[in-house]
Amino acid sequence: MGTIKTTNIEPIADNGTVTLGSSGDTFTIPSGVTMVNNGTQTGFGGTNTPAFEAILSSSASINHNTPTKVQCNTEIFDTAGAYDNSTNYRFTPQTAGKYLVYSKVRIDTTAANCEIVVSYIYKNGSSYTYSVVDFDSNDGEGATTINSSIIDMNGSSDYVELYAFGKAASGGGTLAVEGASSNYGTVFGAYKIIE
């Protein structure tokens, strides 16, 4: 056992590699020691994946006063192919961890005298969190709900979905969730947080 004191360690060959220890070894950095990195690092920390974001590419009808799945059908990105944008419109990450799940839902409130807009993030078929906008139905505008929550997912069967509805004082019918291929009105996404 001994201590090596030096100011610089370099490989024998230019642009070579220096290996510290072997499999199973532990290197301890004592309290109070500062590590400064001015180069490129790999293999440290974590990543915010799996991750996805999807949009509703064109406006779609939802039921009045009944939670209806919002079918975000166009992926902006999907790092692990874990979002189903054609059949179930759900995110099943297949990697255990905590995920920040978020949504933005824009509903045309001019139809059916709409006064309340609600969006839900569902986990495994049941409401996990929701967001409500209550407003004057005579404003002639749309309403947007913003929703997010950190959700623990088991990595095998857990999934999340986006639901929404509008409540009108004047009865039933359908309402339009606004979608577009740009200036996205309705968005659904998630990413794994680093723990």
N, C-alpha and C positions, 0 to 999 in steps of 0.2 A: 504494500500500500504506500502511496506517496502522492505528492502534489506536484503538478506541472504548472509552472508559471511562464507565460509567454504573452506576446501582444498580437500574434498573427499565426493562423494555421492555414496552409494552402496545400493542395494536392501536388504530387510530384510532377505530373504532366499539366500543361496549360489546359484550362477548361475541363479538368478532371473531376473526380468525385471523391469526397471524403466521407467515410462511413463511421458513425459513432456507435459502438456496441453491436450487439446481435439480438436476435429474437429472444424476448423474455427479460432483457435488461431494463433497468429503470434509471433514468437520469433525474436527479432532484435539483430544482432551482430554489435556493434558500430564500427565506423571507427577506425583503429589502433589496433583492437583486432586480435590476431593470434590464429587460431584453429589448434591443432596438433592431428593428427590421427595416433595412433600406432596399431589400431585394424582393424577389418573388417568392411567396410561400405557397406550398401545396400540402394538402392532407391535414390541415389544422381547422379547428372550429367545426361548423356544420353548414348545411345548406337549407334554403327555404323551399325545398322540393320534397315531394310532389307539389305542383302548383298548377292552377288553370285559371283562365278567365274566358267567359263566353258572353255573347250578347244576343238579344232578340233582334234579328235582322230586319223584320218588318212587323208592323202592328198586328196584334192578335186579340181576339175576343176572350173575355173571361166572364164568369157568371156573376150576377149581382148577389151580394150578401152571402156568397159561398166561396170558401178558399179554393182556388183553382191553380193547378200547377202552371208556372210560367216556363214555357219551353224555349229556353235560350239555346238557339240552334246553330250558332256560328262561333267557333272557337277563335279567340285571339291568340291564345297559346295553351298548351296542355303538355307539360313536361314528361308525363308518364303515361299518356293515353288513358287517364283514369276518369275523364269526364265523358259521359255518354250524351252526345249532342244530336242523336237521331231517334232514339226509342224511349228511354226512361228519363232523360234529361236530369241525370244525377251524377254526383261526384263520389266515387268509391276509391279512396286513395291507395289501398293495398299496402300502406306503410303506417305502422302504428305511431301515434304521436298526437300532439295538440296542434290544431289548425285554426288559423284566423279565417273565418268564413264571412263573406261580405256580399251585400247586394244593393242595387239601386233600382227601384221600380217606378216608372212614370206612367200614370193613368190619365186618360182624357176624362175630365170631370164634367164636360158639358152635356154628356148623355145621361138620361134618366135622373137628372137633378142630383147628381152625386155629391155627397157631403162628407164622407169619411173614406179614406183610402188606407188599407192595411196590407203590409207585406210580412211574410213569415219565412224564416229558415227552418225547414223540417230536418230532423234527424231520425232515420229509420222509420219514416212514415208518420211521425208525430211532431207537432209544433215544439220547437226548441226555444226560439226567441221571435219577437215580432216588433214591428214599428208601425205607429199610427199617425196619420195626418188628418186633423179635423179642421174644416175650413168652411167658408161661405160658398155655397153652391152657385151663387150668382156671379162669381168673378169671371166666368167665361174662360178659365185657364185650366191647365192640367195641374196635377199634384204629384210630388215625388217623395217617396219614402226612402230613407237610408237606413241600413240595418247591418250590424256586424256582431260577431261573438266568437270567442275562442272555444272550440269544441274538441273534446277528447275522442279520438277515433281508434278503433282496435286494430286496424290494418288488414282485416280479413273480410268482414261483412258490413261494417258500418258505412252509411252513406248519408249525404245531405242533398236536399232539393229546395227549390224556390217556389213559394206559393204567394198568391195575392188575391185581394178582392176589393170591390168598391161598394159602399153602402149608400143607397139613395133613399131619400125621404118619400119619394113618390111611387115606390113599387119596385117591381122586378125588372127583368131584361138583362142585357149584356152591356159590358163596358169594354173599352179598348185599352190594352196595354200598349204603350207607344214603343215601337222598335224602329231602328234605322241602321243602315250599313256604315254610317259615320255620325258623329255627334251623338254617341250612344245614349239612348234614353233609358234602356233597361239592361242591367249588367249583373252577372252572377260570377263569383270567383272564390278562390281559397288558396292558401299556401301554408305549408308546415312551418311552425315557429321553431327556432333553435332553442333547445332546453339546456 
